[in-house]
């Protein structure tokens, strides 16, 4: 009985997903020392402030419906939740991006860091992209496609690292750090 259960599809799926998730978690851990040499503490402070804005907006924008995708009995209802999250995110991007662009100077002052100013208009899309990505990933797991979910974890972390490195060479200051969450989610 034990041998038969170890050969089951569920155990293989869990092993696949777990191994890819562990691999995905090791990628940023391995690259953090490199990033610490490339970016200044002030750059990390801007990233932290930006991240706080994005996390707060993500909670408000989606009301965290992406976490409920597994709950409905019918797959159609679960997909409807994914679409709802996507629509809510699009609405937030369309409405708040121009507002944050025009209010970026006073908001950066209120946050206490003028270096945050050029990045504030990207908060809505940076809040939305991980929410939509999570809703899609939970849906894929609901469909029992654990291989795709595991590969997505690894690809997301590699993309995050790639955006940080590209940002270091292309964008001024904390640009790569600020755009990392967006790049990983996309």
N, C-alpha and C positions, 0 to 999 in steps of 0.2 A: 504494500500500500504506500509506504514512504517513497519507494523508488518510482512508482507510478505518479505520485503527486509532484515529485521533483521534475518529471518530464512534462508536466502539464504546461499548457500555453501560458497560463497566468504567471507561473514562476519564471518562465523565460522572459515574459514581458516586463515583469517587475525587475528582473536582473538587468535587462537591456536599459530600461529607463533609469534605474539607479546608477548604473555604470556611467551613462552619459551625463547624468546630473552631477555626479562626483567629478567627472572630467571637466564639466563646465565650471564648477566651483574652483577648481585648481588653476584655471587659466588666469583669472584676475589676481589670484594670490601670487602666482609666479611673476606677474608683470608689475605688481605694485612697487617693488624696489626700483624698477626702471623709471616709473612715473614719478617717484619721489625725487629722483635726480633731475628729471626734465622740468618739473613744475615747481614753483615756489609755494611756500605756505599760503601766501596771499591768493594764489590761483586756486588752491584747494578750498579756501574760505569762500571764494566766489562760487565755486561749484556747490558747496554746502548750502549757501543761501539760495541759489537757483533751485537746487533740489528740494528745499523746503517749500518754496513757492509751488513747484510742480506737484509735489505730493499732496499738498493742501488742495490744490485745484483738482487733482485726479479724484480725490474723495468727494468733493463737491460735484464735480462734473458727472460722474457715473453712479454716485451713491453706492459704489462697490458692487453693482449688479453682476460684474464679471465673475464674482465668486459664487454666484448662484446658478451658473450654467449647468452644473451637474445635478441639480435638484429636481427639475421637472421630470414627470414620467415619460412624456412623449419627446422624441428627438426634435420634432418640429417646434415644440415650445422652447426647448433649449436653444435651437437656432434663432428663434425669435428674440431671446435674451441677448444673444451675440449681436444681432442686428440693432437692438435697442441701445446697447452700449456704443456701437458704432455711430448711430444717429446722434446720441447725446454728445459724443466726442466731437463730431463734425459741427454741431451747433455751438459748442464751447469755443472751438477754434475760430469759427466765422465771427462770433460775437466779440470774443475777448482779445483776439490778436490785435485788431486796430486800437482798441482801448488801451491795452498795455503798451503799444507803441507810443501813443500820445502821452501816456502817464509814466513813461519809463524813468524820466529824470526825478520827479518827486518820489517815486517808489524806491529808486536806488538810494536816494538820500535817506528815506525813512528806514531802509534796511541797513544803512550805515556803510555802504560800500559803492562808490561811484563806478567801479569796474563792472558792476552788475548791469549797469544801464544798457549796453548794447545787446544784451542777451534776453532781456525781459519779454520782448515780443515773441520769443520762442517758447515761453512757458506753456501756453495752451497746447501746442502740438506735442511738446515733451511730456505733458501730463496725459494726453490722450493716447499716444502711441503705445505705451506700456499697458494701458488698460485694455485696449483693443487686442493687443498681442496676447495678453493673459486670457481674455475671453475666448479667443481662437484656440489657444493651447488647451484650455480646459475642455472645450468642445471636442478637440481632436482626441484627448484622453477619454472623454465620454464615449467616443466612437471606437475606443480600444485600439487606437493606432499609436501605441506607445513608442514604436520606433521613430515615427515622425516627430513626436513630442521630444524624445531624447536628443535627436539630431538638432532640432530647433534650439534646444538649450545650449548646445555647444556652438552652433552658428551664431547665436545671439552674443555669447561671450567673446567669440573671435571678432565679431563686428564691433563690439564695444571697444576692444583693445585697438582695432584698426582705426576707429574714429579718433580715439585719443592720440594715437601716434600721428595720424594724418593731420589732425588739428594742431599738434605741436609745431609741425613744419609749415602749415598753411595759414593758420589763424593766430592773431596776436594773443598773448597772455593765456587766460584760462579756456580759450575756445574749445580745444579738444576735450577737456574735462567736462565742460558744460554740455557739449553735444553728445557725450558718450551714451547717456541713457536713451536718447532719441535714436542714435545709430544702432544700438543693440536691439531696441524694440522693432525698428523697421526691418 
